[in-house]
């Protein structure tokens, strides 16, 4: 495509996005009210979204009558696709929900987000947040482009103790023990594990990242970035071969590709399976403000832990590891004029969205298990048994390793995600997936 065509497409995209905001009230008004465009990651099918509208957005607007919010609520791939479209046009919303890296890397590396460190310093907010949540090195471009609402453990094994107890079992401590439980559970009519793999990020983020960390050791991603290691090295290939082994052993099945992401926790709640692998955020599905799958009394049957010890040769860290990353947070459009009334309005909104009241709300609603604020007393929160169980997950591991889609960019982790699915379908070998991923990394690095 020639330069003129690219420029024309860019202009048209900017006009299209601008028109979409104007169509829903995003144009500048003459009534003195400051209008802020916002892109929000929210599952409108989740009952908890109603509470978010009332307790987060309406409360802010009532308390700030000089600000009008023009908000887009999108979820999953449509959200990420819209974010990339805005970024490609250089026309992101005034305030945007984002990740510290991974799917939001473009926003950071292209510096489309304001550096929020001066605002934090000006308002003396540093003591109100955990040090890691304000650490610029935790974000893709090395500056504070967003402020997180909490921490996310992407590997959470939800255990249905009612099912295990019916079979005379306890949570498996090793992989071999987990496989040995399969025929016992099957004899009672239970599946061993439920997991949705129909969206390829789930397998990579919620399970394989933890496996890769155990096989490759701490800092393995940094060694690849520095050229000291490759995806084709024996340890990473061994991690991929363990995925194949899980399919060969029947713990993972091709039927999991057909399980809708929202259906997996329902299977655990309905005693169809003993274990569910997901991220700690899936706690929200079980509680009354989420999908309401279990009453508070029924939630007492849940135990939350990490993937059991991988008791096979070649594992550098066999057990008690997890993959942890900063949760989503909020940033501001870098193009908002410095010192303007709009900048102050946008910062006021960001401060609210990552403030004590909102972080407490999202903790109570099960959006994440660990908040970024230091001024929240957990005992004062209205937590249900499932949330209390997940809040203890941090005691189930001693070492944290990286989440792949946070440590690498889309052009690298997307072929890996697809390759993990291909291993499950039997269309690629672990060695082929490793080679494809390394080639993708080499191409990405050459483009930088």
N, C-alpha and C positions, 0 to 999 in steps of 0.2 A: 504493500500500500504506500503511495507516495505521500510526501509531507503535506501537500495541499489537502488531500482527501482526509488525512488524519486530523488536520486542523478543523476542517468543516464538520467532521463527526463530533469533535470535541465541543465546538460551538453549539451544534444542535442538541447535544446531550445537556449542556448547561442550560439552554433555553427550556428544554423539556422538564428538567428537574425544578427549575425556577417556577415554571408554569404550574407544576404540581403543588407547590407550596402556596402559590397565589390562589389556586382553585379552592384550597381548603382554608383560606383565610391567612395565608402567610405573607401577603403584601404589607408594606408599611402603611400604618394608619395615621389619620390626622387628629385623633382624639387625645394625643399626649401619652398614650399607653405604649410601653415598650413591648414589642412583639418578639418572642423567641421561638425559633423552630427547633424541634426536638425529635430525635430518633431514639425510640425506646424498645428494648428487647423484652417482649412480654407475650406469653401464650394466652391469647384471649379465650381459648377453650378451657383453660384452667379456672375453676371457681374462685381461686385466690386472686385472680386478676381484678375482680370486682372490688375486693378490699383494697387493692393497690390504687385503683382509681379514686376511691373515697379517701383513704388514709394518707396517701402520698401526694397525688396530684391536686385534688380538690382542696385539700388543706393548705397547700402552698399558695394556690391562686386566691383563696379567701384571705390569707394572711398578707398577700402581696397584690393588692388591687391595681397597682401601677404596672403590672406585668401580665401579658396575655401569652398563654402557651398554645402553640400550634404543634400538636404531637402526632407522630406516626408510630403506631404500635405494630411491630412485626416480630416474627419468631422463626428460629432455625434458619434454613437456607435462604428464604426470602429476605431476612434481615441482613445476612452477610452479603447477598447479591446487591441489595440496595446500597449498603455501605460502600462496596467497591465501585458502584456506579457513581455515587456522589464523589468519591475520591478521584475517580478518573476524570470527572468534570471539574475538580478543584473547587467544589461547591458543597461542602458538607454542612449539615445543620449547625445552628449556633451552639447547641449542647447535644452531645451524643454519648450513648452508652457504648462501652467498648471493653475489650480485653487488653491486658498489658502487653500482649504479643500475639502469636498465633494468628487467629482469624482477623485480628485488627492491626497486623504488622504494618500494612500500607499507611494507615493513619499516623503511625509513629515515625516510620523511616522517612516518609515524605514531609514530616514536620507539619502536618495539617492540624495538629493540636497545639494549643498554647502550653507553654511551660508553666505549670501551676505552683512551682516552688516559691516564686516571689509572693504569690497571694497567700500561701500557707505561712510564710515568714512574716508578712505584713500583719496578718490577723492573729499571730501567735498560736497556731493550731497544732504544731508539731507534737506537743505533749499529749494531745488527745488521740493520737494514732500510734499503732505499734510501729517500731522502727522499720521493719521489713516492708510495711505497706507504703512507706514514703521513700523507700530506697530506689533512686533512679536506675540503678543497675538491674533492677528486676523488670524493667520495661524495655521494649524492643530497641528504642533509639538511644537509651541511656539518659533520658531526661524525664521529668515527672509530667508526662502527657495526660495522665488521668489519676484519679484517686480511687483506690479500690474500696469496696464495701466489706470485703472479708477474704478469707483464705478458703481454697477448695482442695479437698482430697479427691483425686479423680478415680481412685480405686477403692470401692467400698463393697464388701461382701455382706449382703443382708442375709441373715440366717433365720429361718423359721424354726424356732425351738420346739414348737408344738408338733411339727412334722418329725423332727429328729427324735423327740421324746417318744413318739408313737412307735418308732422303730428301734428304740433302745440305744440311740446314738447320741454323740456329742459333736460339737463343731470339729471338723477335720483339722488336725494340726499340720499334716503333711499332704503333699499331692498324692502319694501312694495310699494314704488313708482315705482320701477323698474318693479315689477310684474304687477302693474296696467297699465303700458305702453304696455304690451304684446298684449292685444286684439286691442288696437288702432293701433299699428304697423302692426299687422297681417291683419287688415282691409284694409290697404294700400298696402299689398303685401310684407311687409318687415319681416325678422326675427329679433328678439330682440337681440340675442347674437350669435356670431360665435366664436368658440374656438376649437382648435384641441386637442383632448385627445387620439389620436391613439398612441402617445408615452407617457408612463405613468408619466414621470418626469414633463411634462407640467402642469398637474393638481396639482401636489404636489407643485411645485416650484412657479408657476405663480398665483395660487389661494388659495389652501388649506393652505399653510404656513401663508398667511395673515389672513385667517379665524382662524387658530389655535392660532395665536398671539392675536387676539381680544377676543377669548373665554378664553384663559389661562393666558393672561397678560404677561407683560415684564419679561424676565428671566425664562420663563417656562421650557425651555430646560435645564437650569442649575439645576433647581430643580429636574428634572428627572435624570440627570447625578449624582447628589449628593444623590439620593435615597429619597429625600423629597417628590417626586411626582411620579406618574406612568401614562403611557398612558391609563390605564384603569380607571383613575379618572373621575368623572362626567364632569369636564370642557372639557377634551379632547374628551370624548365620545359625548358631546353636539356639539362640532365642527364637528365631523363626521356625526352626525345626521342632522346638517345644510346642509351638502353636499347632503344627501338623500332628504332633503326638496327641494333643488334646482332642483333635478330630478323630484320630485313629482309635483312641481309647473310648470315644463316644461321649466324652464330657461336653464337648462342643459338637453341634450337629448342623447340617445344612438347613434343617427346619427353622433354625433361629433367624435365618435371613428373611423369613416370612412373618416374624413377630413384630408387630408395630411397637414403636418405642414406648408408647403409653400403656401398652397391654402387658408388658413384662412384669411390672410391679403388681398388677392385678393378679397374675398367676401365683405369685408368692403369697399375696394376701389371702387368696382363696385356697391355700393349702395344696396347690398342684405341684409345688416343688419345694425343695429344702433350702436352696440357695439362689440368690439373685446377685449378679455382678453388675454394678453401675457406678456412678459417682455419688458422693455424699449428698449432692443436691436432690437425689431421688427420694430422700426422706420426706420431702414435701408432698409426695404422692399419697403417703399413708395417713397424713394428718387431716384434721377437719377443715382447715383452711386451704387444703390442696385438693386432691382427687377424693379424699374422704374414704379411703379404701378400708380403713380399720378404725373401730372405736378406740378411745383411749385405753379401755380395758384390754381389747384385743391386741393393741400395739405392744403390750408387755411380752408377747411371744417373740419379739424381734431382738436379735443380737447383731451388732455390727462390728465387723473386723476387717482384716486385709486378706489377700490371697495367701493360702497356707504355704508352708515351707516347700520349696521345690527341691525334693530330695533325690536329685540325679547328679551325676558327675558334671563338672565344668561350670557350676554356678558360683560366681564370686561372692554374692551375698544371698544365701539361701532363703532367709526369712526376715520378718519384721521390717519390711521396707514399704514405702508407699510413694506415690507421685503427687506432689503438692504444687500448687500454683496460685498466684494471686487471683481472686475472683474478679468478676466484671466490676467496672466502676464508671466514672463519668469524666468527660473531658469537654473542652471548649474549642470552638473553631478558632484557629490561629489568625484568621483574617479579620476577626472583630477588632475594630480600631482600639489601640491601647488608650486607656484613660477615658473611654467613652461611656455614656450612660448604659449602652447595651452591654459593654463588657462587665460593668458592675452588676447588672441584672443577671447576666449569665453566671457570674461567679456566685451570686446569691442563690441561684437555683442549684448549682453544683454543691455548694456548702450544705444546702438542705438535703439533697439526695444522698450525700455521704455523711450526714450529721447523725447525732445520737438517736433522734426519734425514728428516722428512716431505717438506719441500720438495725435498731431494735425491732422494728416492724418486720424486716426481712428475715431476721433470726427467728422470730416467732412464727413466721409463715413458712419456715423450712427452706427458704431459698438457698441458704448456706448454713453451715454448722458453726463456723468460727468467724466472728466479726473483726473488723479492722480497728475498732475504737477501743481505747483503754478506759473509757469512763462509763462502761455499761456493766452493771452488776448482773451476772447471769441468773442469780437466784431471784431477781426481781422480774424476770421474763416469764410469760405464760407459755411454758414449753410442755408439749405432750410427751408421753413415754418414748415414742419413736425418736423424737428430737433429742431427748436426754441420752438415749442409747447411742445416737450418732455423735453426740458431743464428747463421748468417751473414746471415739475412734483414735484420737491422737495418742492414747495410751497403748494402742495395739501395734505401734511401730516405733522404731528408733532411728531409722535412716530415711531421708527423703531424697528421691532422685527425680529427674526431669520428666515432664510431660512432653512427648515428642512434638505435638503441634504447638507447643509454646517455645521449644528450643530451636525449631526449624521452621522455615517459611513454607507457604502453600505449595510452591512448585516442587518441594522435596517431600513433604509428608503426604501429599495427595496420591502420588504413585505408590507409596508405601501402604496407605489405607486400602487402595484398590488391590494391591498385592496380597494383603492379609485376607481379603475376601476371596481372592483367587486360590490361595492355599486351601481355604475351606471348601471351595468348589472343585478342587482337584485339577485346576487348569494351569497352575504354575507351581514350581518347586520352591522351597525356601531359598535355594541358591539363586534362582532366577529373580526372585523378589529382591534379594540383596543386591544383585547386579543392576537391576532397574533403578533401585533407590540410589545407589552410588552414582549412576549415570545422571540421574536427575539432580543430585547434589552438585556434581561437577559442572553441569550446565548452568545451574543457578549461580554458583560461585564465579564462573567465567563471565556472567552477565553483570556482576556487581562492579 
